[in-house]
Amino acid sequence: MARFRTLDDLGDDLGDVRGKVALVRVDLNVPMHDGRATDLTRIHAVAPTILELADAGAKVLLLAHFGRPKGERHSTLSLSLVQGDVERVLGREVMYISEIAGPIVAQALQIMRPGDIGLLENTRFWPGEESNDPELARAIAANGDFYVDDAFSAAHRAHASTEGLAHLLPAYAGRAMERELNALEAALGSPERPVAAVVGGAKVSTKLAVLEHLVGKVQHLIIGGGMANTFLAARGVDVGKSLCEHDLVGTVEAIMDAADNAGCTVHLPYDVVVAKEFAPNPPSVRTCNVHDVVADEMILDVGPQATEALADVLKTCRTLVWNGPLGAFETPPFEAATVALARTAAALTKEGSLVSVAGGGDTVAALHQAGVAGDFTYVSTAGGAFLEWMEGKQLPGVAALAN
């Protein structure tokens, strides 16, 4: 990974930042209910960067998107709705500014004192944001002295506020972005080997690029979720009425061939938890060998013997990347394999033998359910950006910082 500048480089580049204007791209796209954010994780993630800059005397202007307004103003998607939540997390007053560029922002900056924080309006109210319009980027940049990107979750989008600005002002990674990039470098950039990847989820089709990239990067590829059924079908197993993409069997065979050629072992379950209906604690739940699944049963989790074998695999590894659950973890009793393997990974991480990096919404939820999210080396809340990174794609927002 190319070197990127962080807040530690600010003093060398800009000298004293007191009174200077920091344009800080953050992720405030939080779930809301009754006018309050129901999950403050993303605000907490960017708080250290905001407070560090404010405490150094910069005038901090926050840039963020909120929902999908498609280039038009919507009162229900105004960032003014999030202002109170940001103030509560930061413990500071935050000025809401109804524009992102132009004279209104300039006037607000005249009122703001060194150390003050302003929240600009939803960047996606302007059509030029998502088209990465150079004129919009220049208009935003005109009110700033330097740019800080602390929104890894938006780094896979080449938008004016995530990519365009980085070419117009001195650009730095914020603390959350810095942590994320360092964790990703440790996981797949230059990891300690052997490396294991857990890839789960419902469909192979949504993770094809991830699988194709990983087989050349990791020594152990652990397949879970509905995806595993398609792999089992490719191996000639009758998976009954399980979720399975039979039309992708040829593609899966090609992935397994590529893994063989690269020296990557693909791990599939050999015992599974099945049921005749997909519901919480159905009466028909049983554990069986994969070859004993009958026509009216569906595979809903990895079985206990295979889970134990996977735990033994992790004990031989130095690095783990995890995206997606092993079973239908939201529905008991089909969370058992995900919870058990997550706890093994957490224990190995705590004892210092494993670097563990996980990401994706379902994965984060599963790790919280297992009570171990805080024990992994790094847990990314980014969805699309984390997946694209696992696919080996260059993320525009990261590449712009490296430049």
C-alpha positions in Angstrom: 0.0 0.0 0.0 1.4 3.4 -0.9 2.2 5.7 2.0 -0.6 8.2 2.9 -0.2 11.3 5.1 -1.9 11.3 8.5 -2.7 14.0 11.1 0.9 13.4 12.4 2.2 15.0 9.2 0.1 18.2 9.6 2.6 20.1 11.7 5.5 19.3 9.2 3.4 20.4 6.2 1.3 23.3 7.5 2.9 24.4 10.7 0.4 25.6 13.3 -3.1 24.8 12.2 -4.7 27.2 14.6 -7.3 29.3 12.8 -6.9 27.2 9.6 -10.0 25.6 8.1 -10.1 21.8 8.1 -12.6 20.2 5.6 -13.2 16.8 7.2 -15.0 14.1 5.3 -16.8 11.8 7.8 -19.5 9.1 7.7 -22.6 10.3 9.5 -25.0 8.1 7.6 -26.6 6.7 10.7 -29.9 4.9 11.2 -32.6 7.2 12.6 -35.8 6.6 14.5 -38.1 9.4 15.9 -35.5 12.1 15.1 -32.6 10.3 17.0 -29.8 8.2 15.8 -30.3 4.5 16.9 -26.6 3.6 16.4 -23.9 6.1 17.2 -21.0 3.8 16.1 -20.0 5.9 13.1 -20.1 9.2 15.0 -17.9 7.6 17.8 -15.5 6.4 15.1 -14.8 9.9 13.8 -14.9 11.8 17.1 -11.1 11.4 17.8 -10.2 13.1 14.5 -12.7 16.0 15.0 -11.7 16.6 18.6 -7.9 16.4 17.8 -8.3 19.1 15.1 -10.6 21.3 17.2 -8.3 21.1 20.2 -5.4 22.1 17.9 -7.3 25.3 17.1 -8.5 24.5 13.6 -11.9 25.5 12.4 -13.5 22.1 11.6 -16.1 21.8 8.8 -17.7 18.4 8.6 -18.6 17.0 5.2 -20.9 14.0 5.0 -23.8 12.4 3.0 -27.0 11.1 4.5 -29.3 8.7 2.6 -29.8 8.8 -1.1 -31.4 12.2 -2.0 -30.2 11.9 -5.7 -29.1 15.5 -6.1 -32.1 17.2 -4.6 -32.9 18.7 -1.2 -35.1 16.7 1.1 -36.0 18.0 4.6 -36.1 14.4 5.9 -32.5 13.9 4.7 -30.9 17.1 6.1 -27.8 16.6 8.2 -29.4 19.1 10.7 -31.3 16.0 11.9 -28.0 14.5 13.1 -26.6 17.7 14.6 -27.8 16.9 18.1 -26.4 13.3 18.1 -23.0 14.7 16.9 -23.0 17.3 19.7 -23.8 14.6 22.3 -21.0 12.3 21.2 -18.4 15.1 20.9 -19.5 17.0 24.0 -19.2 20.2 22.1 -21.6 22.7 20.4 -21.8 22.2 16.6 -22.9 24.9 14.2 -25.2 23.6 11.4 -24.5 25.3 8.0 -27.2 24.9 5.3 -24.7 24.8 2.4 -21.4 23.0 1.5 -19.8 25.9 -0.5 -20.1 29.5 -1.4 -20.8 32.7 0.6 -23.0 31.1 3.4 -20.1 28.8 4.4 -17.6 31.8 4.2 -19.9 33.9 6.5 -20.1 31.0 9.0 -16.3 30.8 9.0 -16.1 34.5 9.9 -18.3 33.8 13.0 -16.5 30.6 14.0 -13.5 30.8 16.4 -10.4 28.6 16.4 -11.6 25.2 17.7 -15.2 25.6 16.6 -17.0 22.8 14.7 -19.4 23.3 11.8 -21.6 20.7 10.2 -22.2 21.3 6.5 -25.4 20.1 4.7 -25.8 16.7 3.1 -23.3 16.6 0.2 -25.6 14.5 -1.9 -28.1 17.4 -2.2 -25.8 18.6 -5.0 -25.8 16.6 -8.2 -22.1 17.3 -8.7 -21.2 15.3 -5.6 -21.8 11.8 -7.0 -20.6 12.8 -10.5 -17.4 14.1 -8.9 -17.9 17.5 -10.6 -14.5 19.4 -10.5 -16.4 22.7 -10.2 -18.2 21.6 -7.1 -15.0 20.2 -5.6 -13.3 23.6 -6.3 -16.2 25.5 -4.7 -16.0 23.4 -1.6 -12.2 23.6 -1.5 -12.3 27.4 -1.8 -13.4 27.6 1.9 -10.7 25.2 3.2 -7.0 25.2 4.0 -6.6 21.4 4.1 -8.6 18.2 3.7 -8.9 15.2 6.0 -10.7 12.0 5.0 -12.0 9.9 7.9 -14.7 8.1 5.9 -13.3 4.7 4.7 -16.9 3.5 4.3 -17.3 6.0 1.4 -13.8 5.5 0.0 -15.0 3.2 -2.8 -17.0 6.1 -4.3 -15.1 8.7 -6.4 -17.3 11.6 -5.3 -16.4 15.3 -5.0 -16.1 15.1 -1.2 -14.3 11.7 -1.1 -11.9 12.0 -4.0 -12.1 15.3 -5.8 -11.1 17.4 -2.8 -8.0 15.3 -2.1 -6.5 16.6 -5.4 -7.2 20.3 -4.5 -5.9 20.7 -1.0 -3.2 19.1 1.2 -4.9 15.8 2.0 -4.5 13.6 5.1 -6.1 10.4 6.5 -8.0 11.0 9.7 -7.5 8.6 12.7 -10.3 6.2 11.8 -9.2 6.0 8.2 -5.6 5.5 9.4 -6.6 2.7 11.7 -8.6 1.0 9.0 -5.9 1.2 6.3 -3.3 -0.1 8.7 -5.6 -3.0 9.7 -6.3 -3.9 6.0 -2.6 -3.7 5.2 -1.9 -6.2 8.1 -4.7 -8.5 6.9 -4.1 -8.8 3.1 -1.5 -6.2 2.1 1.6 -7.8 3.8 0.1 -10.2 6.3 1.8 -12.8 8.5 1.2 -16.2 7.0 -0.6 -18.6 7.1 -3.7 -16.4 6.3 -7.3 -17.7 6.6 -10.3 -16.1 5.2 -13.9 -16.8 6.3 -16.4 -15.9 3.6 -20.0 -16.5 4.3 -23.4 -15.1 3.2 -26.3 -16.3 1.2 -25.1 -16.2 -2.4 -21.9 -17.0 -4.2 -23.0 -14.4 -6.9 -22.5 -11.5 -4.5 -19.0 -12.6 -3.5 -17.6 -14.0 -6.7 -14.9 -11.3 -7.1 -14.0 -11.7 -3.4 -13.5 -15.4 -3.8 -11.6 -15.1 -7.1 -9.2 -12.6 -5.5 -8.7 -14.4 -2.2 -7.7 -17.8 -3.5 -4.5 -16.3 -4.7 -3.9 -14.4 -1.4 -4.8 -16.8 1.4 -3.7 -20.3 2.4 -7.1 -21.3 3.9 -10.5 -20.3 2.5 -13.4 -21.2 4.8 -16.8 -21.1 3.0 -20.0 -20.7 5.1 -23.6 -19.6 4.8 -25.8 -20.4 1.8 -22.7 -20.1 -0.4 -21.3 -23.3 1.0 -24.3 -25.2 -0.5 -23.3 -24.2 -4.0 -19.8 -25.4 -3.3 -21.1 -28.6 -1.9 -23.3 -29.1 -5.0 -20.2 -28.5 -7.2 -18.6 -31.4 -5.3 -21.6 -33.6 -6.2 -23.5 -33.3 -2.8 -27.3 -33.4 -2.9 -28.2 -30.3 -0.8 -32.0 -31.0 -0.7 -34.0 -27.8 -0.7 -31.2 -25.7 0.6 -30.5 -22.2 -0.9 -28.2 -23.1 -3.8 -27.2 -21.3 -7.0 -27.0 -24.4 -9.2 -26.3 -22.3 -12.3 -23.0 -21.2 -10.7 -21.6 -24.7 -10.2 -19.2 -24.4 -13.1 -17.9 -21.0 -11.7 -17.4 -22.6 -8.3 -15.5 -25.5 -9.9 -13.2 -22.9 -11.6 -12.6 -21.2 -8.2 -11.7 -24.5 -6.6 -9.3 -25.3 -9.4 -7.7 -21.9 -9.0 -7.4 -22.5 -5.3 -5.7 -25.8 -5.9 -3.2 -24.2 -8.3 -2.4 -21.4 -5.8 -1.9 -23.8 -2.8 -5.1 -22.6 -1.1 -7.2 -25.1 0.8 -10.9 -24.6 0.5 -12.7 -25.8 3.7 -16.4 -26.9 3.3 -18.5 -28.4 6.0 -18.8 -32.2 6.3 -21.4 -32.2 8.9 -24.3 -29.7 8.8 -27.4 -28.6 10.8 -30.6 -29.1 8.8 -34.3 -28.5 9.2 -37.4 -28.9 7.1 -38.5 -25.3 7.7 -36.6 -22.1 8.2 -38.0 -20.8 11.5 -36.7 -20.3 15.0 -36.1 -23.6 16.8 -38.1 -25.8 14.4 -39.0 -29.3 15.6 -37.2 -30.9 12.6 -33.7 -29.7 13.4 -31.0 -32.4 13.2 -27.2 -32.6 12.6 -26.0 -35.0 9.9 -23.3 -35.7 7.4 -23.6 -33.6 4.2 -24.2 -36.8 2.3 -27.3 -37.6 4.5 -29.3 -34.5 3.7 -32.7 -35.6 2.5 -34.8 -34.0 -0.3 -37.1 -31.9 1.9 -34.4 -30.6 4.3 -32.3 -27.4 4.0 -28.8 -26.8 5.4 -28.9 -23.8 7.8 -25.6 -24.1 9.7 -22.2 -25.8 9.8 -22.2 -28.8 12.1 -20.2 -29.0 15.4 -17.5 -31.4 14.1 -16.7 -29.2 11.1 -16.7 -26.1 13.4 -14.2 -27.8 15.7 -12.0 -28.7 12.7 -12.2 -25.0 11.5 -11.1 -23.9 15.0 -8.1 -26.2 14.6 -7.3 -24.5 11.3 -7.4 -21.1 12.8 -4.9 -22.2 15.5 -2.4 -22.9 12.8 -2.8 -19.4 11.2 -1.3 -16.0 12.0 -3.9 -13.8 10.1 -7.7 -14.0 9.7 -10.0 -11.9 7.4 -13.7 -12.5 8.0 -16.7 -11.5 5.9 -20.1 -13.2 6.4 -21.6 -15.6 8.8 -21.3 -19.4 8.7 -25.0 -20.1 9.1 -28.4 -18.3 9.4 -27.1 -16.7 12.6 -30.2 -14.4 13.2 -32.4 -17.5 13.7 -31.7 -19.9 16.6 -30.3 -22.5 16.8 -28.4 -21.7 13.5 -26.0 -19.2 15.1 -23.9 -21.9 16.8 -21.1 -22.3 14.3 -20.6 -18.6 13.7 -20.6 -17.9 17.5 -18.2 -20.8 18.3 -15.7 -19.9 15.5 -15.8 -16.2 16.3 -15.0 -17.0 20.0 -12.1 -19.2 18.9 -10.7 -16.3 16.7 -11.2 -13.8 19.6 -9.4 -16.0 22.1 -6.4 -16.5 19.6 -6.3 -12.8 19.1 -6.3 -12.0 22.8 -3.4 -14.4 23.4 -1.5 -12.7 20.6 -1.2 -15.5 18.1 -3.7 -14.2 15.5 -4.3 -10.8 13.7 -8.1 -10.8 13.1 -9.9 -8.3 10.8 -13.6 -8.5 10.1 -16.0 -6.4 8.2 -19.5 -6.2 6.7 -22.9 -5.5 8.4 -23.9 -9.1 9.0 -20.4 -10.0 10.2 -20.3 -7.1 12.7 -23.8 -8.1 14.0 -22.7 -11.7 14.4 -19.5 -10.8 16.3 -21.6 -8.6 18.6 -24.0 -11.6 19.1 -21.0 -13.7 20.0 -19.9 -11.0 22.4 -16.4 -10.8 20.9 -16.5 -7.7 18.6 -14.2 -5.9 21.0 -11.7 -8.8 21.0 -10.9 -8.8 17.3 -7.8 -6.8 16.1 -10.1 -4.6 14.0 -13.7 -4.7 13.0 -14.7 -2.5 10.0 -18.2 -1.0 9.9 -17.7 -0.3 6.2 -19.9 -2.4 3.9 -19.2 -1.8 0.2 -15.7 -0.4 0.7 -14.7 -3.4 2.8 -16.0 -5.8 0.2 -14.3 -4.0 -2.7 -11.1 -4.0 -0.7 -11.5 -7.8 -0.3 -12.0 -8.0 -4.1 -8.6 -6.4 -4.5 -10.0 -3.2 -6.1 -8.3 0.1 -5.7 -10.5 2.5 -3.7 -10.6 6.0 -5.2 -10.8 7.7 -1.8 -7.7 5.9 -0.6 -5.8 6.2 -3.8 -6.3 10.0 -3.8 -4.7 10.2 -0.3 -1.7 8.2 -1.4 -1.2 10.7 -4.2 
